Amino acid sequence: MKSGVSYWRMIWPESGPLLAGVGGIIGLLSDVGGFVGDISAPWVWAPVALGLLLAVLLFAPCRNRVVADLPEKRDDAYDCRICNLFRVGLFACLVCAMLALAGQGATATEKIGTQLGLIQRGVEDIKGDTTIIRDDTSAMREIMSGSELVKKPNTAAERFHNAWVLNMQRGDNAGAWEQLQALYREHAPNKLDAAELYRNVGKAFLGRDQLLANMVEIGRRKRDAAMLVIAARNEADPDAAQALRNEARAIDPDLPFAYWDVGDYSRQFGGAGATGNAEQQLAHYRAVVAGHEQFLEIAARGPVARYFYRPQYQADYDDLARSQLQNARSMVESWEKMAGYQRASRGQSYEETTRRMQALADGGAADLVRRQMQERKKRRE
């Protein structure tokens, strides 16, 4: 060797065991880190990469330093800081390489532990259990959060959430009423379940007329069409109720429930009243059909769920509207026959009218015809 440098002494000086121990510890920590965490994680291989980088970059400076000091220091020339860093990096890489070979695709810690019976389950099983625990914890947190109050509600949804929890889960009507008043004081939610909750909770604190007046005032002032729809549902006067629905349509033409209100079934299918004639009944049911058709047309353009804070608690209104629409169309057909017969029978004798009405009853719409026959008989008496 012309330079006289002993490469063995460069790698293994008198302090070689100590330096090998330091490098071995670094390599072992990297292997253990791969077992505890993810073996492909960057931080696991960082010590290995650093050791390899030190070994490559410091080899030439180490050799040059030894060559320069060898004539004077001889054996001490192999003991320098640069050389020690080179050796630590080299030993760390060697230890990691040996542990990788021992692990055969896994960490050596896992491989050895499994063979000795110290680890009963694979790392994948442990990770699977951890994932299950994490999912269960998240699910429990979601369940618990559904009954927790928002301490500082800022949005309309947060106000409604607090009111709903207080009323439905905790039975605190006073607290729910406070949240609902704040909701409509600060926001205009235009949600049907919010307006309905306002009405249901408000009954405990206000009389019917006062509550209805408040709902109408809120709907007009806040331009909240949903509130006007719920107010119309609770309005006793049919004409006043229809006027409120017309206001709701003007505010929000895309609110489908302004054309068909699921909560107003009895008034829709109760007809035009006991004193209404066939023409009035026909006009009433034609309006009902038009409302249902308009509802379905709007619902086809966008989900009706957007008008609820909690749509998961609502029915399938599209299917319900289709079902009621068939009933309403049947009523229109029956009253068209009745109205046409009444127009044709004007000026006929009572006996002829009775005979025609009985024939019409035999052909269908029996209940409607019998009712008309009874009314005509009472008027004659």
TAQUIKA-V515080 format. One record per pair of residues at least 12 apart in sequence whose C-alpha atoms are under 10 Angstrom apart, sorted by the first residue. I is the first residue (numbers start at 1). J is the second residue. Records with the same first field share a line. If there is no record, write none. Layout:
# TAQUIKA-V515080
I: J, J
This chain:
# TAQUIKA-V515080
3: 63, 66, 67, 68, 70
4: 66, 67, 70, 71
5: 63, 64, 66, 67, 70, 74, 77, 78
6: 63, 66, 67, 78
7: 63, 66, 78
9: 75, 77, 78, 79
10: 59, 62, 63, 66, 77, 78, 79, 83, 84, 86, 87
11: 59, 78, 83, 84, 86, 87, 88, 90, 91
12: 78, 84, 87
13: 75, 76, 77, 78, 79, 83, 84, 87
14: 75, 76, 78, 79
15: 78, 79, 84
16: 79, 84, 87, 88, 91
18: 88
19: 84, 85, 86, 87, 88, 89, 90, 91, 92
20: 84, 87, 88, 89, 90, 91, 92, 94, 95
21: 88, 91, 92, 95
22: 87, 88, 89, 91, 92
23: 47, 48, 51, 85, 87, 88, 89, 90, 91, 92, 93, 94, 95, 96
24: 88, 89, 90, 91, 92, 93, 94, 95, 96
25: 88, 91, 92, 95, 96
26: 47, 48, 51, 88, 89, 91, 92, 93, 95, 96
27: 44, 45, 47, 48, 51, 89, 91, 92, 93, 94, 95, 96, 97, 98, 99
28: 92, 95, 96, 99, 108, 109
29: 44, 47, 92, 96
30: 43, 44, 45, 46, 47, 48, 92, 95, 96, 99, 107
31: 44, 45, 48, 95, 96, 99, 100, 103, 106, 107, 108, 109, 110
32: 44, 107, 108, 109, 110
33: 45, 107, 109
34: 106, 107, 108, 109, 110
35: 106, 107, 108, 109, 110, 111, 123
36: 107, 109, 110, 123
37: 123, 127
38: 123
39: 105, 106, 107
45: 96
47: 89, 92, 93, 96
48: 89, 90, 92, 93, 94, 95, 96, 97
49: 89, 92, 93
50: 89, 92, 93
51: 85, 86, 87, 88, 89, 90, 91, 92, 93, 94, 96
52: 86, 88, 89, 90, 91, 92, 93, 94
53: 86, 89, 90, 93
54: 82, 85, 86, 87, 88, 89, 90
55: 83, 85, 86, 87, 88, 89, 90, 91, 92, 93
56: 86, 89, 90
57: 86
58: 82, 83, 84, 85, 86, 87, 89
59: 82, 83, 85, 86, 87, 90
60: 82, 83, 86
61: 82, 83, 86
62: 77, 78, 79, 80, 81, 82, 83, 84, 85, 86, 87
63: 77, 78, 82, 83
65: 77, 78, 79, 80, 82, 83
66: 78, 79, 80, 83
96: 108
99: 111
106: 123
110: 122, 123
146: 161, 162, 165, 169
147: 161, 162, 164, 165, 166, 168, 169, 170
148: 161, 162, 165, 166
149: 161, 162, 163, 164, 165, 166
150: 162
153: 179, 182, 183
154: 183, 186, 187
155: 183, 186, 187, 189
156: 179, 180, 182, 183, 184, 186, 187, 188, 189, 194, 309
157: 183, 187, 189, 191, 194, 309, 310
158: 179, 183
159: 176, 178, 179, 180, 181, 182, 183, 184, 186, 187, 194
160: 176, 179, 180, 182, 183, 184, 189, 191, 193, 194, 195, 197, 198, 309, 310
161: 176, 179, 180, 194, 309, 310
162: 175, 176, 178, 179, 180
163: 175, 176, 177, 178, 179, 180, 181, 182, 183, 194, 197, 198, 201
164: 176, 177, 179, 180, 193, 194, 197, 198, 201, 310
166: 179
167: 197, 200, 201
168: 197
172: 201
173: 200, 201, 202, 204, 205
174: 201, 202, 204, 205
176: 197, 198, 201, 202
177: 197, 198, 199, 200, 201, 202, 203, 204, 205
179: 198
180: 194, 195, 197, 198, 199, 201, 202
181: 198, 202
183: 198
184: 198, 215, 218, 219, 222, 224
185: 218, 222
186: 222
187: 222, 224
188: 218, 219, 221, 222, 223, 224, 225, 226, 227
189: 222, 223, 224, 225, 226, 227, 307, 308, 309
190: 219, 222, 223, 224, 225, 226, 227, 228, 252, 255, 306, 307, 308, 309
191: 224, 225, 226, 227, 255, 305, 306, 307, 308, 309, 310
192: 224, 225, 226, 227, 228, 229, 230, 255, 257, 305, 306, 307, 308, 309, 310
193: 226, 227, 230, 307, 308, 309, 310, 311, 313, 314
194: 226, 227, 230, 307, 308, 309, 310
195: 215, 219, 224, 225, 226, 227, 228, 229, 230, 231, 308
196: 226, 227, 229, 230, 231, 233
197: 230
198: 211, 215, 227, 230
199: 211, 212, 214, 215, 227, 230, 231, 234
202: 214, 215
208: 234, 235
209: 234, 235
211: 231
212: 228, 230, 231, 232, 234, 235
213: 231, 235
214: 227, 231
215: 227, 228, 229, 230, 231, 232
216: 228, 229, 230, 231, 232, 244
217: 231
219: 231, 244, 247, 248, 251
220: 244, 247, 248, 251
223: 247, 248, 250, 251, 252
224: 247, 248, 251, 252
225: 244, 245, 246, 247, 248, 249, 250, 251, 252, 253, 254, 255, 257, 258
226: 245, 248, 249, 251, 252, 255, 256, 257, 258, 307, 308
227: 244, 248
228: 241, 243, 244, 245, 246, 247, 248, 249, 251, 258
229: 241, 242, 244, 245, 246, 247, 248, 249, 255, 257, 258, 259, 260, 261, 263, 264
230: 244, 245, 257, 258, 261, 263, 264
231: 244, 245
232: 244, 245, 246, 248, 258, 261, 264
233: 245, 261, 262, 263, 264, 265, 267
234: 263, 264
236: 267
238: 267, 268, 272
242: 258, 259
244: 258
245: 257, 258, 259, 260, 261
246: 258, 259
253: 298
254: 294, 295, 297, 298, 299, 301, 302, 304
255: 295, 298, 299, 304, 306, 307
256: 291, 292, 293, 294, 295, 296, 297, 298, 299, 302, 303, 304, 307
257: 291, 292, 294, 295, 296, 298, 299, 304, 307, 317
258: 291, 294, 295
259: 287, 288, 290, 291, 292, 293, 294, 295, 296, 298
260: 288, 289, 290, 291, 292, 293, 294, 295, 296, 321
261: 291, 292, 295, 317, 321
262: 292, 315, 317, 320, 321, 324
265: 324
268: 284, 285, 287, 288, 289, 328
269: 284, 285, 288, 324, 327, 328, 331
270: 284, 285
271: 283, 284, 285, 288, 331
272: 284, 285
274: 371, 375
275: 375
277: 335, 338, 339, 342, 372
278: 334, 335, 336, 337, 338, 339, 340, 341, 342, 343, 368, 372
279: 335, 336, 338, 339, 340, 342, 343
280: 335, 339
281: 331, 332, 334, 335, 336, 338, 339
282: 331, 332, 333, 334, 335, 336, 337, 338, 339
283: 332, 335, 336
284: 328, 331, 332, 335
285: 327, 328, 329, 330, 331, 332, 333, 335
286: 328, 329, 331, 332, 333, 335, 336
287: 328, 332
288: 324, 325, 328, 329, 331, 332
289: 321, 324, 325, 326, 327, 328, 329, 330, 331, 332
290: 325, 328, 329
291: 321, 325
292: 318, 320, 321, 322, 323, 324, 325, 326, 328
293: 321, 322, 325
295: 317, 318, 321, 322
296: 317, 318, 319, 321, 322, 325
299: 317, 318
300: 318
303: 318
304: 316, 317, 318
305: 317
330: 365
331: 365, 368
333: 365
334: 364, 365, 366, 367, 368, 369
335: 365, 368, 369
337: 360, 364, 365, 369
338: 357, 360, 361, 365, 368, 369, 372
341: 353, 356, 357, 360
342: 356, 357, 372
345: 357
350: 376, 377, 380
353: 373, 376
354: 373, 376, 377
357: 369, 370, 372, 373
358: 370, 373
